[in-house]
Amino acid sequence: MAEAAYVCDVASFSLQTQLPESALVHAEWNPDHQTLRPAFPICVDGAYGAVVLSIRGTSHVINMLVDSGAAAESFCGGQAHAGFVHATNMLLAEVQPHLKKAFQQVSRPTKLVLVGHSMGAAIAVLVGFKLREEYPDLQCWGFSSPACLSRDLAVESGQFAVSIMSAYDIVPRFSIAAVEKLRQQLLDFDWEKAKRVLRGDPEWEKLQSVIEATQSLQQNIGKKAEGFKQKLPVAQEQIEEGHVSNEGAATKRPPPALYPPGRLLVLAASPPGCGKKPESRSNVPQQRNFGAYPSFEQSLMTTWALHEGQHEEFLELVATPWGVSDHMLGNLCEGLGFLQRQCPPYLSCPSNVHYA
């Protein structure tokens, strides 16, 4: 369902989901990007007993994370990424009448399920916070969700949301606070001494190229973040930057740490980064043109592990060659497919056996 949000017509949606076209209640395939409202379909999945809202992500998630609002703002008693909050409010105004219509069509108890990938996963969780009182059986499934919530909200969202992500994906770790922390670590490191000690070492040459790319990313982020803050009213900027003293001066605070939402299920491949980027392909969801896909032979030499992650694991950026390819849904499908083949089905287990 998360990948089906990337198609652009009802026939493709039906083929992707294996649902009849009549199951589609409403869809917005091509929204105005200036509004930040994402594309979405709403459908009724009778076999699963659910009304499903799928929210499209973006293949340019790093630019979107910065351009749509580098700052955090108040949300449901905590803080959330400002751009996602804005997109959530825009989306809710559009989808709520169609959700009500969908529930009027069903004749048996039905739950609301929210799904999304990347930006769509983050917005799905924020929508869940807004709708969980109205729909108490609400579930949210996110794939490769960005860091978007303060820690208290990230933990609280575990009551209704599960986030599935790759261990080396840069997006769940990406926030202005994490970038600033990495920038400071780079500034504090004694590069001249490292050059003297490791001069001529081929591994040092590789590391240098990664460092240079990271420094370039940091500079780009800094410029875009400043551009966004200049658009904020003075009072709001002071709130985001720090607090206003009795004399009216803003006291500088570090940017708030943001975390990926929900219960975190983390996939890791060994060896990582297996596969290659495909050529541009037709008749597939757009995001399938990104990422790395192994051949059948390569997949036989790759094993996957799954563990339940802690939110603190994602406070630091990890620079790897797989930071972007691991973000794509195809990569998660490889890992989940491996686990389905290797692990016994949960429903076939004896009733006295429970998985952690």
N, C-alpha and C positions, 0 to 999 in steps of 0.2 A: 504493500500500500504506500509506503514512503517513496518508493521509486516511481510509482504510478503518477505521483504528483508532478513529475517532470515531463509528462506527455502533453500534447496540445490539442487533443480532440477526443470526442467520446468513444469513437471506435478503437483508438489506441489504448484508451483507459480500460475498455472492456477486455481487450486482448491481454493487457498487462496484468489485470486483477483476476481474470477468469470469472468475472461477474457479467450478467446480462447488461446491455446498455440501459435498460429501464431501471436498473438499480441506482443510477446516477441521479441524485436529487437536484443538484446545482453545481456549477463549476465556473471558476474565473480563470481562464488559461493565460490571458495576456493583460495583467493589470498595469496601471500607470506606475512606472518605477519611481517617479518623483514622489509618490505618496508613501513609499516603503511598504505598501501592503503587498504581501506575497500572493502568488497564484495558489489556488486550492480547489479540490473537488470534495463534495460531500456525497456519500453513498450509503446505502443500506446493505449490510452484509448479513443476510438472513441466517446462513449456516453458522456464523459466529455469534449471532444474536447481538449485533452492534450497529449503531449509526457511526460511521467513520468519517472524521474530518482529517484529510491529508494536507499537509502544508509544504509547499515547495521550498527548497533551499536555494543556494546559489553556488555556482562554480568559482566565483571570485570572492570567497568568503573573507579573506584577509582585508581586502580593500573595503568590503562592506562593514566589517567590524569597526574600522576606524572612521570611514566616511559617514556612517549613519549615527554616530554618537560615541565618541571615545569615553565620555563621562558616564558615571552611574547616577541614577536618580532614585528617589523614594518609590517603593512598590510593595504593597501588601505587608507593611510592617518591617521591611528590610530595604535592600537596595538591589537594583537590576540595571543591566546595560540600557542606557537611555534610548538608543536606536531601536532595540527590540521592544521596549515598552511602547514606544510610539507606533511601531508596526502592529503590535498586539491590539492596541486600541482601535486602529484603523480596521483591522481584520474583524474584530468582534462586532463592530457596527454593521458590517456586511453580512456575516454568517449567521447571526442569532435568529433572524426570521426563518432562514432555510433549515436550521437545526430543529426549530419547533415544528415546521412542516414535515420534516423527516420522521420525527417521533409520532406525529399524528397518523402516519401511514402504517405503522407497525401494530400488530394485534397481540403481541406477547411481550413479556418483560425484555427490555433491551437496554444495553449500556451504551454510553458515549465513549468512543475510543479516539484519541488524538494521536496522530503519527506524523513524523517529519524527519528530515535529514538536514544536518548542518544548521543553517539559520532557521529552517523549518522546525527542527527539533527544539531549539530554544524558544521560539514563539509558541509552539505547542504546549510547553510547560507553563509559560506565562498565561496562556489562555486557560489552562487547567486550573491555575490559582483563581481565576476570575469566575469559572463556571462550576467548581466542585461542590458548592452548596446547592446549586440548582440541579446538578446531576451527581448524586452521592456515589454512584457506581463507576464514576469516570476513571478511565485508565489512560495513561500516556506512555507511548513508546518512542524514544528518540534515538537516532543513529548519528554518531559523530557530532554531538551537541557542543556548541561553543561554551566557553566560560561566560556566564551571564548573570549569576546570582551571588549575593553575599552569602557567607557560609550558613547562617541560620536558615535562610530560605532554601538553599541548596539541599540541606539535610531534611528540612520539612517536606520538600517536594518528593522525597523518597516514599511518602505515604501513598502516592498515586502514580509516580513516574519511574521508569527504568531507562537508563541511558546505556547504550551499547557502543563501545568505541575501541579504537586500536591504540596500542600502547605508545606508538611513536607519532600519532597524529598531533600536529602542532596546534590545531584549533581549540581543543578543550583546555589547553594550557595558555592560550593567548589572552592577555589583558594588558592594559597600560601598566599596571603594577608589576606584572611579570617581566615586561619589556624593560621597565626602569631598573628592576633588580638585576637583570642580565647586563644592562648597560653599565651599572656600577661595578659589577664583577669584572667586566672587561677593562674598565678604567683602572681598577685597583691592581690588576695583574701586571707583573714585571715582564713585559714583552721583550725588552732588550736582553735581559738575562736569558730568557727562553731561547732567543735567536742564537746567542753565543753557545749555549749548551747543545742545542739540537741542530746547528747549522749543517746542512747537507743530508739530514735524515728525511727520506721520502714521506714518512708519516707526518712530519712537521709541515711539509709543503701542502699536504692535503688539509691539515688543520688550519693553516693560514687562509686558504681559500674559503673555508667555512666561516672563519672569524670575519673576514672582509665582507662576506655576504650578509652576516648578522649585523655588522655595523651599518651597512647600507640600509638594511631593513629598519633599524632603529632610527636612523636619520629621517627616513621617509615617514615613519609613524609619527615622529615628533612634529614634523611640519604639518601633517594632516590633523593631528590632535589640536595643535595651536589654531589652525584654521577653523575647526569646529567650535572651540571655546570662544573665539571672537564673535561668533554668531549668537552666543548666549547673552541674555540681559545681564547687567552687572550684578544684580542681587543673586541671580541663579548661579553665575560663575563663582561668586564668593562661596555659595553653599557647596558647590562641587569641589572647589579648591581647598576650602577649609571652613572657617567660621568667621562671623563678623563680630569684632570686639565692641565695647561700649563706645569707643571713639569712631567706630565705623570702618576701621582698617581690617582687612582680611588677613587672618593668620594662616600661613601655609601648612597644609597637611599632605602627606603622601596619598597618591590615588588609592582607592579602596581595592582590596583583593576580590576578585570574582572567581567563582568556581563553576564547573559543569553541574547540571542539576540532576536530582534523582538518585536512585540506587545505581551505582556504577559497575557495569560488567565490562571488563577490559580484556580484549583479545590480543595475543602476541604470537607472531610467527617466528619460527626458527628453521632456516635463517630468515631474517627480515628482508623486505624489499624484493621478493621474488616476482619475476614477470617483467613485462615491458609495456610502455604506453602504446595504445592502439592507434592505428591510422583513423582518420575521421570516418565514422561509420554512419550509414543511413538507416532510417526506420528503427532507431533505438532512442530511449530517453537521452536528452542532451548530456547529462552528467556521465553517461557511459563512454563518452569520448575522452574522459580524463581518468588518471590513475594508472596502475600497473596490473597487468593480468597475466598469470602464469599459464604456460601450456600444460597439457595433461601430464607430460613427462616431468616438468618442473614441479607440478603439484605433488607428485609422488615422493619428492625429496624434501617436502616442507611439512612440518608438524605445527600444530596450533595448541595453545593453552589458554584457558579462561580463568580469571580470578576476579573476585569482588574487590574493587578498588576503594580507597579512602580519598576523600576530597582533598586532603593535604598533599597527596601525590601530584596534584596538578597545579601546584603553586609556582613551579619553575618551568621555563621554556627548556626544551631539550632539542638541540640542533642535530638533526640526522638527515641523510639523503632521502628518507622516506616520509618526511614530515607532511608533505602534501598528498602523495599517492595513498598513504594510509588513511587519509580523510574520506576517500571516495567509497560509495556504497558497495561497489564491486569488490573491494578489498574485504569489507566485513562479510559479504556473502561467501567469499572463499573460506574465511575462518569458521563461520557458522555451518557451512556445508561440511567441512572436515569434522567438526564436533558431532554433527548429526550422523555421519558415517561411523565414527569411532565410539561414540557413547551409547549405552543402552537407552532406549526410549523411556521417558519418565513414567508414562502411563502403563508400561508393562511390568513395572517393579512391584514387588509384594507390598502390601499396605503398611507393613512395619518398617519399610526402608524409606528414609527421607534424605534428599539431597540438601546439602548446606546452601 
